[in-house]
Amino acid sequence: MNRQNQILENTINRCREKNIILPTYKQMANPELIPGKIKAKLKGIGLWDLDPLNLFRITWKNEPVENGGGYGDVNYLELPTELTGVEARIFVLLGKYFPTGAHKVGATFGPLVEKLITGKFDPTSQKALWPSTGNYCRGGAYDSYLLGCEAIAVLPEGMSRERFEWLETVGSEIFATPGSESNVKEIYDKVKELKAERGDKIVVLNQFEEIGNPMWHYAVTGRAMQDVFESQKDVSSRFSGLFLTQGSAGALGSGELLRKEYPLIQICAGEAIQCPTLLYNGYGAHRIEGIGDKHVPWIHNLKNMDMVAGIDDEVNIHLMRLFNEPEGHKELIDRGVDQNIVSTLHHFGISSIANIMGAIKMAKYYEWNKQDCIFTVATDSMEMYQSRLQEEHQNNGKYSARQAAIDFEGHLRQIGTDAIIDLTYLDKKRMHNLKYFTWVEQQGKTMEELDAQWYDDNYWSDQYSKVDEWDDLISEFNDRTGLLAKFT
Protein backbone atom coordinates (compact mmCIF):
# COMPACT_ATOMS: atom_id res chain seq x y z
CA MET A 1 0.00 0.00 0.00
CA ASN A 2 1.50 3.36 -1.03
CA ARG A 3 1.68 6.27 1.40
CA GLN A 4 -1.30 8.15 -0.04
CA ASN A 5 -3.54 5.08 0.19
CA GLN A 6 -2.33 4.44 3.74
CA ILE A 7 -3.18 8.02 4.73
CA LEU A 8 -6.63 7.63 3.17
CA GLU A 9 -7.14 4.41 5.13
CA ASN A 10 -6.07 6.16 8.35
CA THR A 11 -8.57 8.95 7.63
CA ILE A 12 -11.41 6.54 6.93
CA ASN A 13 -10.71 4.72 10.22
CA ARG A 14 -10.59 8.05 12.12
CA CYS A 15 -13.92 9.15 10.67
CA ARG A 16 -15.44 5.75 11.44
CA GLU A 17 -14.27 6.01 15.07
CA LYS A 18 -15.67 9.53 15.46
CA ASN A 19 -18.91 8.96 13.52
CA ILE A 20 -18.00 11.52 10.87
CA ILE A 21 -20.07 11.65 7.69
CA LEU A 22 -19.19 14.19 5.02
CA PRO A 23 -21.89 16.22 3.24
CA THR A 24 -21.65 16.60 -0.52
CA TYR A 25 -21.62 19.98 -2.23
CA LYS A 26 -25.01 19.16 -3.70
CA GLN A 27 -26.39 18.59 -0.19
CA MET A 28 -24.93 21.86 1.09
CA ALA A 29 -26.54 23.72 -1.81
CA ASN A 30 -29.81 21.82 -1.47
CA PRO A 31 -30.39 20.38 2.03
CA GLU A 32 -33.51 18.60 0.79
CA LEU A 33 -31.04 15.92 -0.38
CA ILE A 34 -29.81 15.28 3.19
CA PRO A 35 -31.16 11.98 4.61
CA GLY A 36 -34.21 12.43 6.82
CA LYS A 37 -32.62 10.58 9.73
CA ILE A 38 -29.74 13.05 9.82
CA LYS A 39 -32.23 15.94 9.85
CA ALA A 40 -34.04 14.27 12.74
CA LYS A 41 -30.80 13.93 14.73
CA LEU A 42 -30.01 17.60 14.16
CA LYS A 43 -33.19 18.51 16.03
CA GLY A 44 -31.26 17.82 19.23
CA ILE A 45 -28.05 19.64 18.29
CA GLY A 46 -27.22 23.34 18.71
CA LEU A 47 -26.01 25.38 15.75
CA TRP A 48 -22.57 25.95 17.30
CA ASP A 49 -22.24 22.54 19.00
CA LEU A 50 -19.04 20.63 18.37
CA ASP A 51 -20.89 17.69 16.88
CA PRO A 52 -19.82 16.07 13.57
CA LEU A 53 -23.38 16.16 12.28
CA ASN A 54 -23.09 19.95 12.18
CA LEU A 55 -21.09 19.47 9.00
CA PHE A 56 -24.55 19.15 7.47
CA ARG A 57 -25.27 22.71 8.62
CA ILE A 58 -22.66 24.18 6.29
CA THR A 59 -25.37 25.76 4.18
CA TRP A 60 -27.12 29.11 3.65
CA LYS A 61 -30.45 27.37 4.30
CA ASN A 62 -30.30 26.64 8.03
CA GLU A 63 -33.38 27.47 10.04
CA PRO A 64 -32.40 30.74 11.80
CA VAL A 65 -32.45 29.40 15.36
CA GLU A 66 -29.68 28.58 17.81
CA ASN A 67 -30.77 25.05 18.67
CA GLY A 68 -32.40 22.13 16.93
CA GLY A 69 -33.19 23.86 13.68
CA GLY A 70 -33.99 22.25 10.37
CA TYR A 71 -33.74 23.77 6.93
CA GLY A 72 -35.71 26.28 4.93
CA ASP A 73 -35.10 29.02 2.41
CA VAL A 74 -31.85 30.96 2.07
CA ASN A 75 -31.22 33.34 4.98
CA TYR A 76 -31.05 36.83 3.49
CA LEU A 77 -32.28 40.40 3.88
CA GLU A 78 -33.44 42.79 1.17
CA LEU A 79 -32.43 46.33 2.10
CA PRO A 80 -35.06 49.03 1.47
CA THR A 81 -34.48 52.26 -0.42
CA GLU A 82 -35.08 54.22 2.80
CA LEU A 83 -31.86 52.68 4.13
CA THR A 84 -29.69 52.47 1.03
CA GLY A 85 -30.76 55.66 -0.75
CA VAL A 86 -30.86 53.85 -4.11
CA GLU A 87 -33.72 52.35 -6.11
CA ALA A 88 -31.86 49.16 -6.96
CA ARG A 89 -32.76 46.11 -4.87
CA ILE A 90 -29.87 45.03 -2.65
CA PHE A 91 -29.94 41.48 -1.28
CA VAL A 92 -27.58 40.37 1.49
CA LEU A 93 -27.05 36.69 2.32
CA LEU A 94 -26.63 36.20 6.08
CA GLY A 95 -23.64 34.30 7.47
CA LYS A 96 -24.85 34.50 11.07
CA TYR A 97 -26.76 31.22 10.79
CA PHE A 98 -23.78 29.04 10.00
CA PRO A 99 -21.94 27.19 12.78
CA THR A 100 -19.48 29.71 14.33
CA GLY A 101 -21.70 32.54 13.06
CA ALA A 102 -19.79 32.96 9.79
CA HIS A 103 -19.88 31.32 6.37
CA LYS A 104 -16.15 30.60 6.57
CA VAL A 105 -16.95 27.08 7.78
CA GLY A 106 -17.84 26.51 4.12
CA ALA A 107 -14.75 28.18 2.73
CA THR A 108 -12.62 25.95 4.99
CA PHE A 109 -14.63 22.78 4.35
CA GLY A 110 -13.48 22.75 0.72
CA PRO A 111 -9.70 22.81 1.25
CA LEU A 112 -9.74 20.41 4.22
CA VAL A 113 -12.13 17.82 2.82
CA GLU A 114 -10.36 17.74 -0.55
CA LYS A 115 -7.17 16.79 1.30
CA LEU A 116 -8.95 14.19 3.42
CA ILE A 117 -10.73 12.36 0.59
CA THR A 118 -7.62 12.22 -1.61
CA GLY A 119 -5.14 11.02 1.02
CA LYS A 120 -3.17 14.27 1.19
CA PHE A 121 -3.76 14.91 4.90
CA ASP A 122 -3.57 12.46 7.79
CA PRO A 123 -5.71 13.62 10.74
CA THR A 124 -4.10 10.97 12.96
CA SER A 125 -0.59 12.44 12.68
CA GLN A 126 -0.76 15.91 11.09
CA LYS A 127 -2.15 19.28 12.10
CA ALA A 128 -4.12 21.57 9.79
CA LEU A 129 -2.56 25.05 9.66
CA TRP A 130 -4.98 27.87 8.82
CA PRO A 131 -3.38 31.22 7.77
CA SER A 132 -6.05 33.87 8.15
CA THR A 133 -7.06 37.43 8.93
CA GLY A 134 -9.87 36.21 11.16
CA ASN A 135 -12.93 34.15 10.38
CA TYR A 136 -11.17 31.69 8.08
CA CYS A 137 -9.05 30.26 10.88
CA ARG A 138 -12.15 30.16 13.09
CA GLY A 139 -13.96 28.14 10.45
CA GLY A 140 -10.89 25.99 9.94
CA ALA A 141 -10.51 25.27 13.65
CA TYR A 142 -14.20 24.36 13.87
CA ASP A 143 -14.13 22.07 10.84
CA SER A 144 -10.89 20.51 12.05
CA TYR A 145 -12.43 19.72 15.41
CA LEU A 146 -15.52 18.19 13.83
CA LEU A 147 -13.36 16.14 11.48
CA GLY A 148 -11.20 14.83 14.27
CA CYS A 149 -7.93 16.63 13.63
CA GLU A 150 -5.89 19.30 15.39
CA ALA A 151 -5.67 22.87 14.14
CA ILE A 152 -3.17 25.71 14.15
CA ALA A 153 -4.49 29.26 13.67
CA VAL A 154 -2.24 32.06 12.43
CA LEU A 155 -3.82 35.53 12.43
CA PRO A 156 -2.84 39.16 13.09
CA GLU A 157 -2.64 40.27 16.71
CA GLY A 158 -4.81 43.30 15.90
CA MET A 159 -7.93 41.28 15.12
CA SER A 160 -10.94 41.45 17.42
CA ARG A 161 -10.68 39.86 20.86
CA GLU A 162 -13.71 37.64 20.17
CA ARG A 163 -11.80 35.74 17.50
CA PHE A 164 -8.96 34.78 19.84
CA GLU A 165 -11.30 33.85 22.68
CA TRP A 166 -13.32 31.52 20.48
CA LEU A 167 -10.22 29.81 19.06
CA GLU A 168 -9.14 29.01 22.60
CA THR A 169 -12.45 27.27 23.31
CA VAL A 170 -11.82 24.66 20.58
CA GLY A 171 -8.24 24.03 21.67
CA SER A 172 -6.60 25.46 18.58
CA GLU A 173 -2.90 26.28 18.71
CA ILE A 174 -2.76 30.05 18.12
CA PHE A 175 -0.04 32.29 16.71
CA ALA A 176 -0.66 36.06 16.64
CA THR A 177 1.42 37.86 14.03
CA PRO A 178 2.37 41.58 13.95
CA GLY A 179 -0.10 44.10 12.61
CA SER A 180 -3.74 43.84 11.65
CA GLU A 181 -5.94 43.31 8.63
CA SER A 182 -3.46 44.43 5.99
CA ASN A 183 -0.46 42.49 7.29
CA VAL A 184 -0.86 39.31 5.26
CA LYS A 185 2.85 38.89 4.48
CA GLU A 186 3.58 38.60 8.20
CA ILE A 187 1.11 35.71 8.30
CA TYR A 188 2.91 34.01 5.42
CA ASP A 189 6.26 34.53 7.13
CA LYS A 190 5.01 32.79 10.27
CA VAL A 191 3.59 29.92 8.22
CA LYS A 192 6.93 29.48 6.46
CA GLU A 193 8.68 29.45 9.84
CA LEU A 194 6.30 26.84 11.28
CA LYS A 195 6.61 24.69 8.18
CA ALA A 196 10.40 24.79 8.43
CA GLU A 197 10.24 23.81 12.10
CA ARG A 198 7.67 21.02 11.85
CA GLY A 199 7.90 19.77 8.28
CA ASP A 200 5.38 17.07 7.41
CA LYS A 201 3.71 17.31 10.80
CA ILE A 202 1.58 20.16 9.48
CA VAL A 203 -0.41 20.72 6.27
CA VAL A 204 -0.95 24.35 5.26
CA LEU A 205 -4.46 25.20 4.05
CA ASN A 206 -3.99 28.72 2.76
CA GLN A 207 -7.30 30.42 1.93
CA PHE A 208 -5.56 32.66 -0.61
CA GLU A 209 -4.38 29.75 -2.79
CA GLU A 210 -6.63 26.72 -2.11
CA ILE A 211 -9.19 26.29 -4.91
CA GLY A 212 -11.49 24.54 -2.41
CA ASN A 213 -12.23 27.97 -0.91
CA PRO A 214 -13.88 29.55 -4.00
CA MET A 215 -15.12 26.10 -5.07
CA TRP A 216 -17.46 26.03 -2.08
CA HIS A 217 -18.80 29.48 -2.93
CA TYR A 218 -19.19 28.48 -6.59
CA ALA A 219 -21.25 25.42 -5.70
CA VAL A 220 -23.14 26.73 -2.65
CA THR A 221 -23.12 30.55 -2.37
CA GLY A 222 -23.71 31.12 -6.08
CA ARG A 223 -26.67 28.73 -6.02
CA ALA A 224 -28.06 30.42 -2.92
CA MET A 225 -27.97 33.81 -4.66
CA GLN A 226 -29.63 32.31 -7.70
CA ASP A 227 -32.34 30.78 -5.51
CA VAL A 228 -33.11 34.14 -3.90
CA PHE A 229 -33.19 35.99 -7.22
CA GLU A 230 -35.45 33.44 -8.91
CA SER A 231 -37.86 33.51 -5.96
CA GLN A 232 -37.97 37.31 -5.68
CA LYS A 233 -37.80 38.51 -9.29
CA ASP A 234 -40.67 39.86 -11.32
CA VAL A 235 -40.99 40.03 -15.11
CA SER A 236 -38.73 43.08 -15.36
CA SER A 237 -36.03 42.06 -12.83
CA ARG A 238 -32.39 41.78 -13.81
CA PHE A 239 -29.57 40.08 -11.89
CA SER A 240 -27.37 43.10 -12.44
CA GLY A 241 -24.59 43.09 -9.88
CA LEU A 242 -22.43 41.18 -7.45
CA PHE A 243 -20.29 43.11 -4.97
CA LEU A 244 -17.81 41.39 -2.66
CA THR A 245 -14.68 42.63 -0.96
CA GLN A 246 -11.67 40.83 -2.39
CA GLY A 247 -10.37 39.33 0.85
CA SER A 248 -9.18 35.85 -0.07
CA ALA A 249 -11.30 36.03 -3.27
CA GLY A 250 -13.17 32.98 -2.01
CA ALA A 251 -16.67 34.44 -2.09
CA LEU A 252 -15.92 35.87 -5.54
CA GLY A 253 -15.95 32.24 -6.71
CA SER A 254 -19.74 32.57 -6.67
CA GLY A 255 -19.30 34.95 -9.59
CA GLU A 256 -17.96 32.11 -11.73
CA LEU A 257 -21.35 30.40 -11.52
CA LEU A 258 -23.37 33.61 -11.76
CA ARG A 259 -21.53 34.69 -14.91
CA LYS A 260 -22.70 31.48 -16.60
CA GLU A 261 -26.30 31.88 -15.39
CA TYR A 262 -26.56 35.66 -15.93
CA PRO A 263 -23.99 36.67 -18.60
CA LEU A 264 -24.74 40.41 -18.36
CA ILE A 265 -23.92 40.61 -14.63
CA GLN A 266 -21.40 43.21 -13.43
CA ILE A 267 -18.98 41.87 -10.79
CA CYS A 268 -17.13 44.26 -8.50
CA ALA A 269 -14.29 43.48 -6.09
CA GLY A 270 -13.93 45.87 -3.16
CA GLU A 271 -11.02 46.81 -0.94
CA ALA A 272 -10.29 49.40 1.71
CA ILE A 273 -9.32 52.73 0.15
CA GLN A 274 -6.74 52.98 2.94
CA CYS A 275 -4.95 49.98 1.37
CA PRO A 276 -5.68 50.27 -2.37
CA THR A 277 -3.79 47.29 -3.76
CA LEU A 278 -5.99 46.60 -6.78
CA LEU A 279 -6.93 50.23 -7.34
CA TYR A 280 -3.50 51.85 -7.28
CA ASN A 281 -0.91 49.14 -6.56
CA GLY A 282 -0.96 50.78 -3.14
CA TYR A 283 -0.44 49.80 0.48
CA GLY A 284 -1.49 50.85 3.94
CA ALA A 285 -3.58 49.68 6.88
CA HIS A 286 -7.29 49.72 7.66
CA ARG A 287 -9.99 48.56 10.07
CA ILE A 288 -12.33 46.53 7.88
CA GLU A 289 -11.75 43.18 9.54
CA GLY A 290 -12.09 40.21 7.22
CA ILE A 291 -10.58 41.49 3.95
CA GLY A 292 -6.81 40.91 4.16
CA ASP A 293 -4.91 42.62 1.38
CA LYS A 294 -1.59 44.07 0.06
CA HIS A 295 -1.54 41.23 -2.42
CA VAL A 296 -3.72 39.51 -5.02
CA PRO A 297 -4.87 36.01 -4.04
CA TRP A 298 -3.74 33.16 -6.26
CA ILE A 299 -7.36 31.99 -6.60
CA HIS A 300 -8.70 35.35 -7.81
CA ASN A 301 -9.76 35.19 -11.46
CA LEU A 302 -9.26 38.81 -12.47
CA LYS A 303 -10.68 38.15 -15.94
CA ASN A 304 -14.07 37.64 -14.32
CA MET A 305 -14.08 41.14 -12.78
CA ASP A 306 -15.77 44.21 -14.22
CA MET A 307 -15.04 46.79 -11.55
CA VAL A 308 -12.93 47.53 -8.46
CA ALA A 309 -14.18 49.92 -5.78
CA GLY A 310 -12.56 51.39 -2.70
CA ILE A 311 -14.38 51.43 0.64
CA ASP A 312 -13.52 54.05 3.27
CA ASP A 313 -12.93 52.34 6.61
CA GLU A 314 -13.74 55.57 8.47
CA VAL A 315 -17.22 55.63 6.97
CA ASN A 316 -17.52 51.92 7.68
CA ILE A 317 -16.89 52.40 11.41
CA HIS A 318 -19.37 55.30 11.56
CA LEU A 319 -22.02 53.10 9.96
CA MET A 320 -21.22 50.32 12.41
CA ARG A 321 -22.33 52.67 15.19
CA LEU A 322 -25.33 53.99 13.25
CA PHE A 323 -26.54 50.41 12.71
CA ASN A 324 -25.96 49.24 16.28
CA GLU A 325 -26.41 52.10 18.76
CA PRO A 326 -29.87 53.05 20.19
CA GLU A 327 -29.56 56.63 18.91
CA GLY A 328 -28.63 55.27 15.50
CA HIS A 329 -31.72 53.08 15.45
CA LYS A 330 -33.89 56.03 16.40
CA GLU A 331 -32.39 58.12 13.61
CA LEU A 332 -32.99 55.42 11.03
CA ILE A 333 -36.62 54.96 12.10
CA ASP A 334 -37.16 58.73 12.02
CA ARG A 335 -35.79 58.71 8.46
CA GLY A 336 -38.42 56.19 7.38
CA VAL A 337 -36.57 52.89 7.73
CA ASP A 338 -38.99 50.22 8.91
CA GLN A 339 -38.44 49.22 12.53
CA ASN A 340 -38.38 45.55 11.53
CA ILE A 341 -35.41 46.24 9.25
CA VAL A 342 -33.64 48.29 11.90
CA SER A 343 -33.97 45.40 14.34
CA THR A 344 -32.06 43.13 11.91
CA LEU A 345 -29.01 45.35 11.37
CA HIS A 346 -27.03 43.43 14.00
CA HIS A 347 -26.68 40.75 11.31
CA PHE A 348 -24.00 42.88 9.65
CA GLY A 349 -20.43 42.72 10.94
CA ILE A 350 -17.76 45.19 9.88
CA SER A 351 -16.88 43.56 6.54
CA SER A 352 -20.60 43.01 5.89
CA ILE A 353 -21.17 46.76 6.15
CA ALA A 354 -18.32 47.24 3.68
CA ASN A 355 -20.12 44.93 1.26
CA ILE A 356 -23.33 46.94 1.61
CA MET A 357 -21.40 50.15 0.99
CA GLY A 358 -19.94 48.62 -2.16
CA ALA A 359 -23.34 47.51 -3.43
CA ILE A 360 -24.60 51.09 -2.98
CA LYS A 361 -21.58 52.44 -4.89
CA MET A 362 -22.31 50.07 -7.78
CA ALA A 363 -25.97 51.08 -7.88
CA LYS A 364 -25.04 54.76 -8.04
CA TYR A 365 -22.27 54.29 -10.60
CA TYR A 366 -24.43 52.32 -13.04
CA GLU A 367 -27.55 54.39 -12.23
CA TRP A 368 -29.50 51.21 -11.59
CA ASN A 369 -33.20 51.30 -10.79
CA LYS A 370 -35.75 49.01 -9.15
CA GLN A 371 -35.44 46.49 -11.98
CA ASP A 372 -31.81 45.88 -11.00
CA CYS A 373 -30.87 43.38 -8.29
CA ILE A 374 -27.47 43.45 -6.56
CA PHE A 375 -26.21 40.65 -4.34
CA THR A 376 -23.63 40.56 -1.59
CA VAL A 377 -22.99 38.65 1.64
CA ALA A 378 -22.81 39.35 5.35
CA THR A 379 -19.89 37.12 6.26
CA ASP A 380 -20.66 37.44 9.97
CA SER A 381 -22.65 39.53 12.42
CA MET A 382 -21.85 42.12 15.09
CA GLU A 383 -21.62 39.26 17.55
CA MET A 384 -17.95 39.09 16.50
CA TYR A 385 -17.31 42.82 17.09
CA GLN A 386 -18.78 43.86 20.42
CA SER A 387 -15.28 44.76 21.59
CA ARG A 388 -15.02 47.21 18.69
CA LEU A 389 -18.17 48.97 19.82
CA GLN A 390 -16.73 49.19 23.31
CA GLU A 391 -13.54 50.70 21.89
CA GLU A 392 -15.56 53.35 20.07
CA HIS A 393 -17.30 54.25 23.34
CA GLN A 394 -13.95 54.54 25.10
CA ASN A 395 -12.26 56.52 22.34
CA ASN A 396 -15.10 58.71 21.06
CA GLY A 397 -17.67 58.76 23.83
CA LYS A 398 -21.36 58.01 23.95
CA TYR A 399 -23.16 57.91 20.61
CA SER A 400 -25.45 60.91 20.38
CA ALA A 401 -28.50 61.79 18.31
CA ARG A 402 -26.45 64.52 16.65
CA GLN A 403 -23.74 62.06 15.61
CA ALA A 404 -26.37 59.65 14.31
CA ALA A 405 -27.83 62.40 12.10
CA ILE A 406 -24.34 63.27 10.84
CA ASP A 407 -23.61 59.61 10.08
CA PHE A 408 -26.89 59.18 8.20
CA GLU A 409 -26.59 62.31 6.05
CA GLY A 410 -22.82 62.75 5.96
CA HIS A 411 -21.76 59.14 5.61
CA LEU A 412 -24.54 56.75 4.56
CA ARG A 413 -26.22 59.15 2.13
CA GLN A 414 -22.89 60.46 0.81
CA ILE A 415 -21.56 57.08 -0.34
CA GLY A 416 -20.51 58.03 -3.84
CA THR A 417 -18.80 56.83 -6.99
CA ASP A 418 -15.29 57.86 -5.99
CA ALA A 419 -12.40 55.35 -5.97
CA ILE A 420 -13.89 53.19 -8.74
CA ILE A 421 -12.22 51.64 -11.77
CA ASP A 422 -14.45 50.31 -14.54
CA LEU A 423 -11.99 47.70 -15.73
CA THR A 424 -10.44 47.48 -19.16
CA TYR A 425 -8.55 44.43 -20.38
CA LEU A 426 -5.24 46.03 -19.42
CA ASP A 427 -6.54 47.03 -15.98
CA LYS A 428 -7.36 43.38 -15.28
CA LYS A 429 -4.00 42.21 -16.60
CA ARG A 430 -2.16 44.77 -14.46
CA MET A 431 -3.92 43.42 -11.35
CA HIS A 432 -3.31 39.81 -12.39
CA ASN A 433 0.40 40.57 -12.83
CA LEU A 434 0.62 41.60 -9.18
CA LYS A 435 0.32 37.91 -8.31
CA TYR A 436 3.89 37.42 -9.53
CA PHE A 437 5.47 39.23 -6.59
CA THR A 438 3.66 37.26 -3.88
CA TRP A 439 3.19 33.87 -5.47
CA VAL A 440 6.13 33.29 -7.81
CA GLU A 441 8.84 35.25 -6.01
CA GLN A 442 7.78 34.37 -2.44
CA GLN A 443 5.51 31.32 -2.43
CA GLY A 444 7.00 29.03 -5.06
CA LYS A 445 4.30 29.10 -7.73
CA THR A 446 5.39 28.76 -11.35
CA MET A 447 5.35 31.29 -14.15
CA GLU A 448 3.74 28.63 -16.34
CA GLU A 449 0.67 28.38 -14.12
CA LEU A 450 0.50 32.15 -13.64
CA ASP A 451 0.40 32.55 -17.41
CA ALA A 452 -2.13 29.72 -17.74
CA GLN A 453 -4.48 31.58 -15.38
CA TRP A 454 -4.48 34.47 -17.85
CA TYR A 455 -4.02 32.94 -21.31
CA ASP A 456 -5.62 29.48 -21.04
CA ASP A 457 -9.35 29.89 -21.64
CA ASN A 458 -10.02 26.57 -19.90
CA TYR A 459 -7.92 27.11 -16.77
CA TRP A 460 -10.65 28.41 -14.47
CA SER A 461 -13.50 26.32 -15.88
CA ASP A 462 -11.36 23.22 -15.40
CA GLN A 463 -10.76 24.18 -11.77
CA TYR A 464 -14.44 24.62 -10.98
CA SER A 465 -15.52 21.53 -12.89
CA LYS A 466 -13.77 19.46 -10.20
CA VAL A 467 -16.74 19.96 -7.87
CA ASP A 468 -18.61 17.00 -9.33
CA GLU A 469 -15.50 14.84 -9.04
CA TRP A 470 -15.11 15.88 -5.40
CA ASP A 471 -18.76 15.00 -4.72
CA ASP A 472 -18.15 11.53 -6.15
CA LEU A 473 -15.08 11.12 -3.93
CA ILE A 474 -17.06 12.27 -0.87
CA SER A 475 -19.77 9.71 -1.61
CA GLU A 476 -17.15 6.99 -2.09
CA PHE A 477 -15.46 8.02 1.17
CA ASN A 478 -18.76 7.80 3.07
CA ASP A 479 -19.40 4.37 1.56
CA ARG A 480 -16.04 3.18 2.84
CA THR A 481 -16.67 4.39 6.39
CA GLY A 482 -20.03 2.61 6.31
CA LEU A 483 -21.64 5.21 8.57
CA LEU A 484 -24.15 6.68 6.14
CA ALA A 485 -26.02 3.36 5.94
CA LYS A 486 -27.42 4.02 9.44
CA PHE A 487 -29.18 7.13 8.16
CA THR A 488 -30.61 5.89 4.86
Buried (B, 14 or more C-beta within 10 A) or exposed (E): EEEEEEBBBBBBBBBEEBEBBBBBBBBBBBBEEBBEEBBEBBEEBBBBBBBBBBBBBBBBBBBEEEEEBBBEEBBBBEBEBEBBBBEBBBBBBBBBBBBBBBBBBBBBBBBBBBBBBBBBBBBEEBBBBBBBBBBBBBBBBBBBBBBBBBBBBBBBEBBBBBBBEBBEEBEBBBBBBEBBBBBBBBBBBBBEEBBEEEEEEBBBBBBBBBBBBBBBBBBBBBBBBBBBBEEEBEEEBBBBBBBBBBBBBBBBBBBBBBBEBBEEBBBBBBBBBBBBBBBEEBEBBBBBBBBBBBBBBBBBBBBBBBBBBBBBBEBBBBBBBBBBBEBBBEBBBEBEBEEEBBEBBEBBBBBBBBBBBBBBBBBBBBEBBEBBBBBBBBBBBBEBBEEBBEBBEEEEEEBEEEBBBBBBEEBBEEBEBEBBBEBEEEBBEBBBBBBBEBBBEBBEBEEEBBEBBBEEEEBBEEBBEBBEEBBEBBBEBBEBBEBBEEBE
